[in-house]
């Protein structure tokens, strides 16, 4: 398995390092790095099985078979242009001042077969994609003939004037130019992008064997939650986590199943988990912080092997992970996200996305990153890696700059709306100042910037 790659960090030796803190909290010594947490999580995942998949549904999935052409593509030499199929030797003296007149002995359209060869000193009108007639070794495009003048004059097109010499092979695509019969056109393990879908269609495949999408159960916990659409109530909040995480699952190639809200009772949480056990992964949000009520932690512990971690990152320090057992003995990986909405999204970016990629048969590589100059300070007051929400934009000189998206509280979900990247302040750097260069993990690539 390819290891998750950490974005390159700049040399921050000139920065103020974090001072020793003699009164650390008791859990600091056990706090995991992002890399350690991810390594432990990915050890529980492997590629899912492959299934016969309709071609359009295979986009974004990994091919589990070699695709072999059973015929040449194109099967016959054909015209790359609308024009006239000719013998190039017959056009050697052609010029705009003295066109070479050739009798037109026929025509052939795309999808038709020529009913005659091109005779010496003759031409056949031909459309793009139509098979080249025997005897023809070049196609002269319409614009290099006097066809338009003849049409305007009302003349018959039984003769055509060639205005430029043709070379052998001009505007003719040879048979097998794209693929030869027996050739592997797509190898097992290929990611099916739009081009690969087109290639599969070009050899006549209407379906392929591809790794199936992971199906992810999403459960939110808490008596304070309302479902979107319910009337607002004082003291309650809407269940945004289920929808932001479900959207991330879908964006990363999975199929989300929003189970709903589990209330703060053993019965309610168990019912929600039972509903999620049929799927490939269960994601919960809230209930995993040290200060939370123990219902979630107790139920998870009873149903499987669950570890509660503190991860050296901000936001998203509290995290749970392990395997839940169902009544049939089947185990399902469980990722417990923090309850704060930004924390839930950042934690899923760092841990859920790589897990989905492994299940999809893809390497769990990190997001693409850029180097950008900060417009604002980033503070790191407790020795955790900071993922600051930023907007990356291009300066007039073509370099990238990054400005923070306002309040960086983990409860301010609107800070994610303006963000197209996460600026990374290492855990051993106390502050990155405006003007410093920072690594930004891009979560979006807006066309207006890049």
N, C-alpha and C positions, 0 to 999 in steps of 0.2 A: 504494500500500500504506500502510495506517495505521501510523504509527510506534509502536513499543513505548513506553508511557508510564512514566516513572520515578515512583515514589511521592514525594509531596511531603515535603520534609525540613524539620524545624524550624530556627529560628535558634539556632545553637549558639555564638554569638559570645562568650557568657560562659564557655564551657568552655576548658579548657587545650588549646591547639592543639598538634599534633605539632611537636616541636622539629626543626630541621634536623639531618640525620644525614649528616655528611661521608663516612662510610665505607659508603655504600649498596652493595648487591651490584650486580654489573655488569648484571644483567638488569632492575633497577628502572626504568631510563629507557625500556625497551621494554615495560613492563607496560601492558596495555590496560585501559581502564575497562570496566565491565560493559556500558555502552551501546555502546562501540565494538565490543567483541567480538560483541554481539548483532546490530548492524547488518551486520557482515561475514558473519555466519552466515545471517541472513535473506535476504541478497542471492542465496543459492543455492536458495531455495525458492519455489514457486508453487503455486497451487491445483491439486489433482489433477483427473482427469477425472471425469465424472458417469456413473452407471450406473442402470439400472432397479432399484429397491430395494423389496422387500416392506415394507409399511407399518410394522410394528413394528420392523423393522431400521433404519428411517430416523430413529428418535429420536436426537437429538444430532447430526444431519447437516444440511448446508445444501442447501436446495431449489434445483434447477437448471432449474425451469420455473415459469411462472405456473399456478396451479390455478384453474380457472374453473368456477363452478356452472352446470350445464346445466338446472337447474330451481329453482323457488323453495324456500327452506327456512324454515319448514315449507311444504310444498306447498299446504296448505289451512289456513284458520283453524281453530284447535283449542283445546281446553279446557286451562287451566293448573291445574285443580283437579278432584278428584272432587266431583261435585255435581249440579246440575240446570240445564240450559240453558233459559233463559226469555227472554221479551220484557220488558226492564227496566220498561217502562211499566206492566206488569201487577203490579209489586211495590211501586209507589210508596207504598201505604198500609200496607205490612207493618210489624209491630212484634212484640216478644217477647210483649206482652200480648194482641195481636190478630193472630195469624199470618194471612197471606193464603193461603187454600187454593186450590191449582191442580191440576186433573186431570193425571195422568201418562199421556201417550199413547204412550210407548215408551222405549227405552234404546239407547245406543250405546257400545260398548267401543273401546279403543285398537286400531287396525288394521282396524276396521270403517268402513263408510260409512253415514251416516244413511239410513234408508229412508223418512223423511217429514220435513216441516218442523214447526217448533213453531207450533201454531195460536195465535191470539190467546186469551189467558186460559188457556193450557196450559203444560206443562213436559215435558221429556225428560230422563231420568236419563242422566248422562254420566260417563265416566272420563277421568282425566288423559291428554292426548295424543290423544283421540278428536276427529275432525273436528266442528266446530260445525254443527248442523243449520241449514238455511235458516230464516230468520225470527228466530233467536236472536241477541240482541246482548249477552248477559251470561250468566255462570254463577254460580249461588249455591252456595257450598260446603255440604257435608253438615252441618257444624256450625252453620250458620245456618238449618237447617230442623228440623222435628220428627220426622225419620226415626227416630231412636233410640227416642223415646217410642212411636211407632207400632209399631216392631218388638217392643218389650218388651210392649206390649199385645196383640200378635198380630194387629194390624190389617193389612189389605191395603194395599199401597203404590200403590194406584191414584189416590190423592190425596196431595199433600204440602203441608205448611204452611210458608210462607216467612216467616222472622222478622225479616228486615232488608231494607230497600230496596236494589235493585241499580241501579248507574249504567251507562249504555251503555259497553261495552268491558270491564267488570269480568271478570277471570279468563279472558279470551279472547286468545289469541296470534294476531295477524293473519298471514295468508299472507305469506311473504317477509320476516318480521321479522328473521331471522338473515342471509339472503342472498337476492339476486334472481337469476333466470336471466340468465346472461351476465356476472355480476359476478366480478371477480378476488378470490377469498377469501383466497389466499395468494400473495404475490409471490415471484418468483425471488430467491434470496438469503436467504429467511427461514430461521431456525434452527428445525428441527423438534423442538419440545418436546412434552410430552404433549397440550397444548391444540391445537397444530397437527396432531398425529396425529389427534385427534378430528375436527377440521374436515375434513381430507382424507377420513376415513371417512364423514363426513356427506354428502359429495357423491358417494359411491359408489366412491372410489378404493381399490383394494387394493394398489397400488404407486405409487411416485413416482420421478421422476428426481432423484437426489440425489448430491452429491459423495461419492465412496467414501472409506472410512477408509484412512489411510496404514498400511501394513504395515511394521513396524520389526524388523529383525534385531538381536538382543542377544547380544553375545559377551563373555565374561570371559576374561582372560588371566592366566596364571601357573601355575607348577609346584606352588605351595603350595595350590592350591584342590581341594576335594572337592565332589562333587555331593551335595545333600541326599539322605539315604537310605543313603549309603555309610557304612561303619564309621568312627568317629572315629580319627584317627591323630595321634600326637604331632608337633608342628611344622606341622600342616596346619590350614587353616581352611575352613569351608563357604562355598560360593559364594552369598553373600547378595545381592550387587549385581545379579546377573541377575534375581532375583525382585523386589527392590524397584523396580528400573528398569522391569521388565515391568509391574508393577502400576501404576506411574505412566503408562506408555504407554496402558494400557487405561483408566485413569481420565481421561486427557485426550483420549480418543476414537480412539486408534489400536488396531491389532491387533498385539500383541507376538508375535514368533517367537524363542523362546530357542534359539539355535544350540548353546550349551554352552560348554565350556571349551577355549580354545586354549592349548596348552602353550608353553613358552618355546623353541620351535624354529620356524624359517622354514616348514617343511613343515606343521606343525600350524596355525599362524596362517593360512597361505595357504588351507588347506582350509576353515577356518572362514569366512574372507572370501568364498571362492568360493560357499559355501552361502548367504551373505547377499546376494549380488549380484542375486538375483532380486527383491528387495524395494525399498521406496521410500526406506529410510534404514537405515544401519548404525550401531549404537551399540556402542562397546567401552568396557571399563573397565580401568584400570591400564595401566602401561607408557608414560605420557606425561610423567612427571616428569623433571626434568633428571638426577636421580640413578638413574633406572631403567636396567635393561639395555637395549641398543639394538635388540633383536630386533623389538619392536613398531614402533619409530620407523623402522627400516630397511625393514621390509616395507611399511609404509604409504607411505613415500616412493617405493618402487619401483612401487607400484600406482597412484599418482595424485599429485595436487597437494595436499599436506597441510602445514598450518602448525601449528607447536607454539607455543602462547602461554602467557604468564603473565598472568593476569587479576587486577586489583586488587580481590580479594575474599577473604574468609575465612568459611567454608572454601571449597575448590575453586579454588585458584590455578592449577594446571596444567591446560591444556585443549588438545586437538587438534581441528582441523576442516579439512575439505577434501572433495575428490571422489575416489572410487576408480573406476578403469576396469576393466571386465570384458573377457573375451576377445572378446565381440561388439562392443566399442567403447562399450557403454552405460556411463554414469557414474552413480554413486550417492553422494549426500551421506553423509559420515561424521562422526560426533561422537564424539570420544575423551574419555571422562570420567576423572577421577582414580580411583585405586583405593580410597582410604579410603571406607567406606560412606556416611558422612554427606556427604562431599564429592561423591560420585556423585549422591546424591539432590538436594542443593542445586543442583549444576550443571545437572542435568536440569530442575529447576524453572525456572531462569533462562534456559536456552537451548533445551532440548529441547521444553518445553511451547509456547513461542511458535512454534517451527518446525512442530510438529504443527498448531497452529491455522491457520497459513498454508496448509498442505496441505489442511486441511479447509475452506478458504474462509472462515475467521473472522479478524477483526482480531487481531493479536498483542498484545493489551493485557495489562497486568500484572494480577496478582492483586488483588482488592479489599483495601483497607488500612483500618486504624483507628488512631486516636491513643490511646495508653495510657500510664499512669504506671508507671514501672519500680519493681519491688520490690527489684531487685538491680543492682549495678554491671555495666557492660559495658566491658571493656578493649580498646583498639585500640593495640597496641604497635608495629605496623610499617606504618602508613599504608595499610591496605586497608579496603574497605567490609566491615564485619562483619555477617553474618547470624546473629544469636544465636537459638538455639531457645528459644522461650518458650511458656508457657501464658497465654493471655488469658482473664481472667474479669471478671465485673461486680461492682463494689464496691457497698456498700449505698446509696450516693448515686446509683447508676446509671451512673457513669463506668467506663471500662475500665482495668484494671490488667494488668500483664504480669510474670510471674516466670519466671526462667530455669529450664530443666529439668535443672539439675545440671551435671555435667562436660561442657564444651563442646568436648572433643577431637573431631576429625573421625573418630576411630575408634570413638566410643561411639554405636553405632546406636540403643541404647535411649533416647538423648536425644531422638530423633525421635518415639518412641512417645507421649511426654507432650506433645509440641509441637502446638499448633494454629496457630502463626504463627512468622514470622521477624522479630525485631526488628532494625531497620537502624540501625547506627552508621556515619555517613558516614566516608569515608576520611581526611578532614582533622580529625577529632575524636579526641583521644587517649583520652577516657574519658567515658562517660555514667554519671551517678551515680543511685543509688536516689532516687526522687522526681522525676527528670527525665521529661519527656514524650517519647515515642518513636513513630515510625511503625512499625507492625507489618503486614507483608505476610501476610495470612491464608491459610494452606494448608488450613484446615478451619474450618467454621462450626458448632460444636456447638450443637444446639437448646437445651441447658441453659444456655448463656451468652447466645445471641442471640435 
